[in-house]
Amino acid sequence: MSDKALIGQIGAFVRHQRMEQNKTQDALARAANISRSTLSLLERGETVTLTTLIQVLRVLDQLQVMDAFVIEQRISPLALARLQKEKRQRARGKQDGDTTEHDW
């Protein structure tokens, strides 16, 4: 998909969500603290800032689309095996010379 097509798809998504929530462009723009013309540009698939998109998604309660950009920390199987090897496997019994206040 081309960049222009992706931007158009994002604009269509924003417009669809706005219409589903029965909000006018003016009301959504005011709530997002942007101009109505900027919102119109976004819905038409024109270039807007990422900040503008996030503000609009927040007002539309659609920030979950940003979950696609979450980076999950994964540990490699080799690193996991090293960590497991370093873990204590057994408890150490009392050694000669170890004393506690309860030893008589």
N, C-alpha and C positions, 0 to 999 in steps of 0.2 A: 504494500500500500504506500502511496506517495505521501510526502510530508503534507501537501495541500489537502489530500483526502483525509488524513488523520486529524488535521486541524478542523476540517469540516465536520468530521464525526464527533469531535469534542463539542463543537458549537451546537450540533443537533442534539446531543445529550443534554446540554445545559438548557436549551430551549424546551425540550421535552419535559425535563424535570420542573422547570418553571411553570409550564402549562398544567402539568399534573397537580401542582400545588396551588393552581389558580392565582398566580401572582402576575402582576403587570411588570413590564420592563422597568417602569419608573419605581415601583415599590421595591423590587429586588435590587436595583441599582442603589437606591437610598440606603437600604439595609446593609449592602456590601460596601458602602462608602466609596462608590465609583460613579461615574457619570452614566446616564442612560445611553449615550452614544457609544461609550466603551463597551457596555453590555451588548449593544446591538452589533458592534464589531465582532465580539466573541461569538455570538450566536450565528453570525454569517460566515464564520470560519476565517476571519481576518486575524492578523497578528496582534496579540495582546501580551501583557507580561504574565509571567507565572504567578506573581503575587495576586494579580487580578483574578486569575482562574481559581486560586485557593480561596480568596475572599468570597467569590460567588459560590463555590462548592460548600463552604462553611455555612453560608446563609441557607442554602438549599438542603442542608444536612446530608450531604453526599461525600463527606471526606473519606468514607470507606474505600473509595476508588484509589486513594493514595496507598492503601495497603499493598498494592502490587509492587511498591517501591521499597518495602521493608526488607532489610538484609538480615537473614537469620545466620547466627554464628553456628557453624558446624565444626565439629572436631573430627579430624581424620581418624580412621581406624588404628593407624600406627600410633598417633598421639594418645588415643584412648588406651591402648595396650600399655604404653609407657606409664601413664598415670595409674593404671591398675597395678602395675608391677611395683610402683613406688609406695602404694598403700600398705599399711601394716597388715599382715596376714594373721598374726597370732598376738595374744597378750603375753607380756613377759611376766613370769613369776617373780616372786621376791628373791632378790639376790643376797648373798652373805654381805653383811655390813649395812644393809638397808634397815633402818629402824624407823618406826613410827611411834607416836606418843602412846599407842595402845599396846606396844610390845612390852612384856614384863619379864 
